Amino acid sequence: MKEARQLFLLFLASVFTLQFFFLTKICLMLVVPPQSSAFQRSETWRIIEKYKSLKWQHSWVDYSEISTNLKRAVIAAEDGDFIYHDGIEWDAIEQAWSKNSKAQELAELRAKRNPITMNKSQQKPVKPPKVIGGSTISQQLAKNIFLSGERTLFRKGQEFALTLLIELFLSKQKILEIYLNNVEWGEGIFGAEAAAQHYFKKSAKQLNVYESARLAVMLPRPKFYEKNSSSAYLASRASTIVARLSDAEAP
């Protein structure tokens, strides 16, 4: 019993220390831009392993040096209520949970329908359902800056905790500034300035409405759209974001 209590206290101390570390890093962001994110560091090793060299574009620019068009386009595409919520949209999470549960049920139903007479080599593997999220810009920032890509309940809980800390200590403007300077826009392409230079040969401050909308639409699948720039969906969705731009409010 004593050993179990000691282990529990050690666990609590470890959790507290980890949260204090994260809090210190978040407070530092008020004055010092993060040099890299956890996601960028993982991508560094993946790219080096793939190409045997570092294919990398990333330049930090201040909030004022990023086009308002891009700020509004990203909000319209990723998180329409960004300036109003506290970092987590609970209704969206509830809807996502419901969709994920239904997807899981369908996957299990398909698995049951596989003929039992077929041997294992003939059976097609049942793909797990695609998890539909409800992440805000603040949640995405917490995940990209600090966390790994694993999907566990503990990691999701840590994401929620970090999101609330980010919202508590950073302004919406600072959150959006850090997000736009670190988000992925292609293989080895990070941040608004690098994306603007790579795709349009201009600075992030010079991006027009349609260019901004195209970049915003790329965010969920940047590597895919980098290779499929003529995608009909990309063009169509960008036009939709352009139409929504007047309703998006940037901090």
Residue pairs with C-beta under 8 A, 6 or more apart in sequence:
19 161
19 165
22 146
22 161
22 162
22 165
23 165
23 169
25 34
25 145
25 146
26 162
26 165
26 166
26 169
26 170
27 169
29 170
29 174
29 178
30 169
30 170
30 174
33 60
33 178
33 181
34 145
34 178
34 182
36 44
36 182
37 144
37 145
37 146
37 182
38 144
38 145
38 146
38 147
38 148
39 143
39 144
39 145
39 149
39 184
40 58
40 144
40 182
40 184
40 190
42 148
42 149
43 184
43 188
44 54
44 56
47 54
47 55
47 56
47 187
47 188
48 54
54 188
55 187
55 188
56 188
56 190
57 188
57 189
57 190
57 194
57 197
57 198
58 189
58 190
58 191
58 194
59 191
59 193
59 194
59 197
60 181
60 191
60 193
61 181
61 191
61 192
61 193
61 203
61 204
61 205
62 177
63 173
63 174
63 176
63 177
65 193
65 203
65 204
65 205
66 177
66 180
66 192
66 193
66 204
66 205
67 192
67 204
67 205
67 206
67 207
67 208
67 212
68 250
69 207
69 208
69 209
69 211
69 212
69 213
69 245
70 180
70 192
70 196
70 204
70 207
70 212
70 215
70 216
71 176
71 180
71 250
72 212
72 245
72 248
72 249
72 250
73 209
73 212
73 213
73 215
73 216
73 241
73 242
73 245
73 248
74 137
74 176
74 179
74 180
74 212
74 215
74 216
74 219
75 82
75 83
75 137
75 176
75 248
75 249
75 250
76 216
76 241
76 244
76 245
76 247
76 248
77 213
77 216
77 217
77 219
77 237
77 241
78 136
78 137
78 140
78 216
78 219
79 136
79 137
80 244
80 247
80 248
81 89
82 136
82 137
82 138
82 172
82 176
82 249
82 251
83 172
83 249
83 250
83 251
85 136
86 164
86 167
87 136
87 138
87 139
87 163
87 164
87 166
87 167
88 136
88 138
88 139
88 160
88 163
88 164
89 134
89 136
92 134
92 136
93 134
95 134
96 132
96 133
96 134
99 132
100 129
100 131
100 132
103 129
103 130
103 131
103 132
104 129
106 129
107 126
107 127
107 128
107 129
110 126
111 126
114 123
114 124
114 126
131 151
135 143
136 163
137 175
137 176
137 179
138 163
138 166
138 167
138 175
139 159
139 160
139 163
140 179
140 183
141 163
141 166
141 175
141 178
141 179
141 182
142 159
142 162
142 163
142 166
143 159
144 179
144 182
144 183
145 178
145 182
146 162
147 155
147 158
147 159
147 162
148 155
166 175
167 175
170 178
171 251
172 251
173 251
176 250
176 251
180 191
180 192
180 204
181 190
181 191
181 192
181 193
182 190
182 191
183 190
183 191
183 219
184 190
184 219
184 222
184 223
185 191
185 192
185 194
185 195
185 198
185 199
185 215
185 218
185 219
185 222
185 226
186 195
186 198
186 218
186 222
186 223
186 225
186 226
187 223
187 226
189 195
189 198
189 222
189 226
192 204
192 207
192 215
193 203
193 204
195 204
195 215
196 202
196 203
196 204
196 206
196 207
196 211
196 215
197 203
199 211
199 214
199 215
199 229
200 207
200 211
207 215
209 242
209 245
210 238
210 242
213 238
213 239
213 241
213 242
213 245
214 234
214 235
214 238
216 238
216 241
217 225
217 234
217 237
217 238
217 241
218 225
218 226
218 234
225 231
225 234
228 234
